[in-house]
Amino acid sequence: MAKVGIFFGTDTGNTRRIAKDISTTLTGAVAAKPVNIRNVTVEDLLAFDTLILGTPTYGEGQLPGLSTGNATESWEEFLPKMSGYDFSGKKVAIYGLGNQKSYPAEFVDAMFYLYEQFKQCGATIIGAWDTEGYKFTGSKAVVDDRFVGLVLDQENQKDLTPARLESWLTNLAEAWA
Ligand SMILES: Cc1cc2nc3c(=O)[nH]c(=O)nc-3n(C[C@H](O)[C@H](O)[C@H](O)COP(=O)(O)O)c2cc1C
């Protein structure tokens, strides 16, 4: 099985911690060491046939990056660099962190921008996730009645994270087997 590349954006570390959990669960034979998106080029992502990409949402439904007050560059600065690159044949799974109580109308919106950009570059997006079990009023990340990837809320539903993660990764393993 091809190695899976794990890349994340983060400001306060939650999305990095989940990336580490994912890599531990998949084990070193399957997953490469997670890397912060601010430290890589588009070519670094293209080295993998399967990618797991994580993002929090900042501002009001925006990507993490300098304009939303993050300490460093992040997905906001990375996504525009992708235009013109070909990701066809690549499988991409997205996970997103957000806070459904504080931001119910733009819950995990940033996931949508990853979904849109990678799809536009030809990638196949895998790992859609049911909206059941979350309380929110609006999210760009809902496409065809499902989230475009795994949604985690470390502020309000931290206890549910391990089971959600395990279930999502089991589904993914089937999708890329
Ligand atoms: C200033 C600020 C703005 C945020 N805006 C949103 C938002 O629009 N939608 C959302 O779902 N979560 C929002 N969040 C919640 C974060 O996405 C959440 O805390 C996440 O776990 C942070 O991930 P990180 O530790 O990897 O940076 C916001 C948090 C902060 C501090």
Ligand as a Chemical Component Dictionary entry (heavy atoms), coordinates in Angstrom:
data_LIG
# 
_chem_comp.id                   LIG 
_chem_comp.type                 NON-POLYMER 
_chem_comp.pdbx_formal_charge   0 
_chem_comp.three_letter_code    LIG 
# 
loop_
_chem_comp_atom.comp_id 
_chem_comp_atom.atom_id 
_chem_comp_atom.alt_atom_id 
_chem_comp_atom.type_symbol 
_chem_comp_atom.charge 
_chem_comp_atom.model_Cartn_x 
_chem_comp_atom.model_Cartn_y 
_chem_comp_atom.model_Cartn_z 
_chem_comp_atom.pdbx_ordinal 
LIG C1  C1  C 0 -10.607 33.783 16.583 1  
LIG C2  C2  C 0 -11.215 32.424 16.292 2  
LIG C3  C3  C 0 -12.092 32.283 15.222 3  
LIG C4  C4  C 0 -12.684 31.029 14.945 4  
LIG N1  N1  N 0 -13.589 30.920 13.913 5  
LIG C5  C5  C 0 -14.206 29.729 13.693 6  
LIG C6  C6  C 0 -15.197 29.600 12.671 7  
LIG O1  O1  O 0 -15.507 30.538 11.927 8  
LIG N2  N2  N 0 -15.800 28.390 12.515 9  
LIG C7  C7  C 0 -15.500 27.311 13.309 10 
LIG O2  O2  O 0 -16.093 26.243 13.127 11 
LIG N3  N3  N 0 -14.562 27.404 14.289 12 
LIG C8  C8  C 0 -13.910 28.581 14.501 13 
LIG N4  N4  N 0 -12.963 28.679 15.503 14 
LIG C9  C9  C 0 -12.625 27.478 16.315 15 
LIG C10 C10 C 0 -11.309 26.803 15.876 16 
LIG O3  O3  O 0 -11.405 26.302 14.567 17 
LIG C11 C11 C 0 -11.000 25.665 16.849 18 
LIG O4  O4  O 0 -10.689 26.222 18.117 19 
LIG C12 C12 C 0 -9.855  24.749 16.414 20 
LIG O5  O5  O 0 -9.798  23.628 17.263 21 
LIG C13 C13 C 0 -8.505  25.448 16.407 22 
LIG O6  O6  O 0 -7.541  24.599 15.807 23 
LIG P1  P1  P 0 -5.962  24.784 15.984 24 
LIG O7  O7  O 0 -5.647  24.594 17.466 25 
LIG O8  O8  O 0 -5.371  23.689 15.161 26 
LIG O9  O9  O 0 -5.550  26.125 15.505 27 
LIG C14 C14 C 0 -12.362 29.911 15.773 28 
LIG C15 C15 C 0 -11.463 30.068 16.832 29 
LIG C16 C16 C 0 -10.890 31.315 17.110 30 
LIG C17 C17 C 0 -9.939  31.433 18.260 31 
# 
loop_
_chem_comp_bond.comp_id 
_chem_comp_bond.atom_id_1 
_chem_comp_bond.atom_id_2 
_chem_comp_bond.value_order 
_chem_comp_bond.pdbx_ordinal 
LIG C1  C2  SING 1  
LIG C2  C3  SING 2  
LIG C2  C16 DOUB 3  
LIG C3  C4  DOUB 4  
LIG C4  N1  SING 5  
LIG C4  C14 SING 6  
LIG N1  C5  DOUB 7  
LIG C5  C6  SING 8  
LIG C5  C8  SING 9  
LIG C6  O1  DOUB 10 
LIG C6  N2  SING 11 
LIG N2  C7  SING 12 
LIG C7  O2  DOUB 13 
LIG C7  N3  SING 14 
LIG N3  C8  DOUB 15 
LIG C8  N4  SING 16 
LIG N4  C9  SING 17 
LIG N4  C14 SING 18 
LIG C9  C10 SING 19 
LIG C10 O3  SING 20 
LIG C10 C11 SING 21 
LIG C11 O4  SING 22 
LIG C11 C12 SING 23 
LIG C12 O5  SING 24 
LIG C12 C13 SING 25 
LIG C13 O6  SING 26 
LIG O6  P1  SING 27 
LIG P1  O7  DOUB 28 
LIG P1  O8  SING 29 
LIG P1  O9  SING 30 
LIG C14 C15 DOUB 31 
LIG C15 C16 SING 32 
LIG C16 C17 SING 33 
# 
